[in-house]
């Protein structure tokens, strides 16, 4: 995509406020020389922050939005009364064609609801999904859905597979990604009707992917497949469990290395290896929640994001827009629909 891109940003979302957004923009302009940014939020507050950084003067435009979506706000409330919020305005700029992508660290449920209402869903896709990039023993795996849909029909699971393999191809650079459906066992007779039905459809699909079949929970961290497909309830539980386990391991490691003199000496000797481990487990390197299936690019950053994390979300959103990922998803979904038509 050769045209210059504009990013629409909900500057008031998240726990840390707009200060981390401005700090993230300082990183982003070094990586993306031809990108413009629209900041939505309290004009006085944003202007004061930008005034400290002359490098952003010709790259950032402020759009005043007096309202803010709180983390506890219900999506239905935001849809009814949230048109003056920075989140709504950020999505609306994409809808109106003023920007090609939106990034927010705000309320996940509200952001998905506003994005679905404002942008609509890609033709042929039944429901959008939230994807995340999971660190594994082999590198990285795309997991979806991790929270947008509590349950999923076989058609929706197929849609998730299509979106996941398209994402893996254009963003992770995998020519023929492997795809698996999360299940209670790898045997074909196990699982719900939706899971077994989706597997049957994917086995016969003519897509640029290799359908692996069923995978189990431990296969995610193993990196058995490049894309793991599941419903949002299961995916969110798996994600939160993994995050909690990572924090527990980190706590145990710190306690072990500081408990004695020998432990502290060992930590000093192994400092280089420990820094590498810290980088691999650093959640700030992850973009957060990647919304797939919408008529527009939307990335949800972690609510507690710092500048590094927000900049990572900007990078991911820009990569998706430049790769025109939605065109890939549309083409692949049409391919499956055509293969299901009787000869």
N, C-alpha and C positions, 0 to 999 in steps of 0.2 A: 504494500500500500504506500504510494508515493506522496499522497497529500499530507499536509501538516495536520497534526492531531491536537484536539483540545480536550483537556481533562476537567470534568466537573466534580468538585470536591465538597462534601459535607464537612465543613471545617469545625462544626460544633459537636460532632459525635464523639463518642469515646470518653474515657475517664479523665484523661490528662488535659483536655481542652485544646484550643487552636494553636497553642505554642508548639506542640510537637508536629503539627501539620506544616507550619512554616519552616521548622527545622528540616522536615523531610523534603520540602521543596528545594531547599539549598542543595541537598544531595541529588535530587532528581534532575535539576537543570544541568548538572555536570555530566549526566549520563544521556540526556535527551535534549540535544541542542535546539531542535525545531518544534518543541511542544509548548503549547500555551495552557494556562491553568485558570479556571474560574473558581473562586472561593466563595462559598455561601455561608453567611453567618452574621454576627453582630459587626456592622461596618466600622464602628469606632474602635472596637477591640482589635479587629483584623488590621485596620489601617495603622494603628500604633505598633503592632508587631512587624508589619512590612516596612515601616519607616526606618527600622533598624538595619535593613538589609537592602542596599541599593542594587545588588545583583538581581533582585527579583522585580525591580521596577517595571521593566518592559515585558515581563513574562507572566504577570499575575494580574487578574482583574477581580475586584471585589463586587459581589452581588449581595446587597443587604437582605437578610432574612431574620425577622425579629423573634421567631419561634424556634424551639429546640425540642427534639424528640428525646425524652428521658428513657433510660434503660428499662424502667418498669411500665412504660406506656404499652397498652394493648394495641396490636395492629389495627383492630377495628376502629379504635378511637383516633388513631393517626389518619386513617383513611377518611374519616368523617370531618375531622377538625384540624388536620395538620398541614394545610396548604401554605401556611406562612412559615413553615419550618425549614431549616437549612437542608434537611434530608430530602423533603419533597421538592424543593427548588433544584437541588443537585440532579435528581432524576428527571425533572421536567426539562432541564436544559438538553439532556440527551434526547428526550422525546421530541423536542422542537428542532433538533438538528444543530443546535449551537455547540454541542460537544458530542464526541463519539464514545465516551466512556465515563463512568462515575465510580468514585471510591468513597467509602464511608467507614468509620469505626463505630457507628451507632448501633442501636437496637436491631438485632438480626431479623427477628420476626417482622418488625415494622418495615425494615428495608426491603425484605422480600415482597411484602404486601404492596408497598408503594411502587416497587419496580414492576411487579406483575400488572398492577392497575395502569401504570403510566406507559409501559413499553409493550406489554402484551407478550405472548409466547410465540416462538418460532413455529412456522407452519409445519404440521406433522408431528410436533412434540406435544405429548399430552400434559406433562407437568415439568416445570423447571426443577433443578436439583442444585444442592450445594456440594461442591467438590473440595477436597483438600489434598495437598501433596504430603505423603507420609514417608519419613525416612525409613529405609529398610537395609537389610544385610547386603543387598545387591545395588543399592542406590536410592531410587525413589519410586513410589507407587501412587497412582491417583485413586482415591477412594471417594465414592459417591453412591448414594446421597448420605450426608452427615447431619441432616436436620430439617430439611425443607418439607418433607412428607413423612408423616408418622408411619403410614403403611404404603404399600405399592402393589399394583396389579402387575400381571405378566407384561402387559404392553408398556407400562411405565418403567419396569426394570429393563426392558429392551431399549427404551429411549435413553435411560441412564448409560447403558452400555455404548450406544451410539455417541453420546456426548463425551463420554470418558475416552473412547478410542480416538475421537477427533482431537480432543485436548492433548492426549499423549503424543499424537503425531505432530501437531503443529507447534506445541510448546516444549515438549520434552525431546522432540526430534526423533521419535521412534517410527521407523518406516512401516512396521507391521506389529503393533503392540499386541501383547497377549492379554486376554480378558477373562476374568473368572467371576462367578456369582457366589457370594458368601452364603454358606449353608452349614447345617449341623453335621455334615459329613460329606465326603467326596463321592460316595456311591450314588448312582443315578436314581435309585428308588427313594432316596431320602429327601426331606424338605416339603414345603407347602406346594399346593397346586400352582401358585403364582411363580414360584421359583422354578419348578419343573417345566412349566409352560414356557417361561422365558428362555430357559436353556434349549428347549426344542426349537424355538424360533431362531435363536442365534446360531445353532449348529448349521442351519440351512441358509443363513444369510451370506450374501456375497459382498463382504466388506473388507477393507484393507486391514484386517486384524486376524489374529489366531485365537479362536475361542477355546479356552483351556477346559472349561467345565466348571465343576463346583470346587470351591476352596473353603478352608476352615479358618477360624480366627487367628491361629498362629501363622498361617500362610501370609498374612499381611506384613508382619515384621520380617519374615523370611524373604519377601520379595518374589514369591512364587510366580506372580503375574504382574503385569504393568498396570492393569486397571482392575480394581475390585468394585463390584456392583452390589448394592444392598439397599434396603429401605432406610428412610431417615431415622427411624427409632433405633434400629440396630446399629446403624453407622454412627449415630451420635453417642450411644452408650460405649461403643468400641473406642471412639475418639477420646472421650473423657476418661475412660479407664486407662488408656495408653498415656495420656498426659499426667494423670495421677501417679502412675507407676514410674514414669520418668522422674517426677519430682521426688518420689520415695527413694529411688536409686541414688539420685543426687544427694539427698540428705544423708543416707547411709554412708556414701562415699566420703562426704565432708567430715562426718563424725569419726569415721575410721582413720582418716588422715590427720586429724587434729587431736586424737585421743592420747597420743604418747609422743615422746621425742623421736623415736624411730619412725613413727608414722609421718611426722613433719619432715624429717630428713628424706624419707622415701618420696614424699610429695614434691620436694624440691628437685630431687633427681629426675622424677617423672613429669616435671612441669610442662615440657613440650607436648608429651602425649596427652596430658590432662587438658591442655588448651585445645588440642584437636578434638577431643571428646566433647568439650564444652561447646565448640562451634557446631558440631554435628547435632547436639541436642538443643541448641539455642532456638526457642520458638520464634524469635524475632526475624529469623531468616525465612520463615514461612509467610506467605501472603495472607493467610487466614482462610476465609470462606470465599470460594470462587463460584459465582452464580452462573450456571449454564442453562441454556434453553430460552433465554429472554431475547427479545428483539433489541439488543443493545448489550454492551459489555458493562458488567457491574461486579466489583470486588469488595467484599466485606473484610475490613481489617479487624484484628483483635480489639476488643473493647479497651483493654489495658495497654494498647500499642504505644511504643515510644517512636522516636524519629526513624530509627533503623527499620522497625517493623512496618511503619507506614510507607516508607520509601520502597520496601519490598513489594507492598501491595500495589503501589503505583507502577513499578516495573512490570509486575504480572499483568495488570490491566492493559498497559501499553503493548506488551507482547501479544496479547490476545487480539487487540484491535488491529495491530499491524499485520497479523496473520490472517485476518478476516475469518476468524474461527466459526462464526455463525453460518457462513456460506458452506463450510465443510460439513457442519452438522446437518444442514438442510439437504445437501446432496446425498449424504449417507442414509438419512432417514427415508428419503424417496427411494433409494436403492432397495431397502428392506421392504417397503410397501409394494414395489414392483415385483419383487420375488415372491410375494404372497398371493399375487393374482393368478388364478388358474389358467393354464395354457389353453 
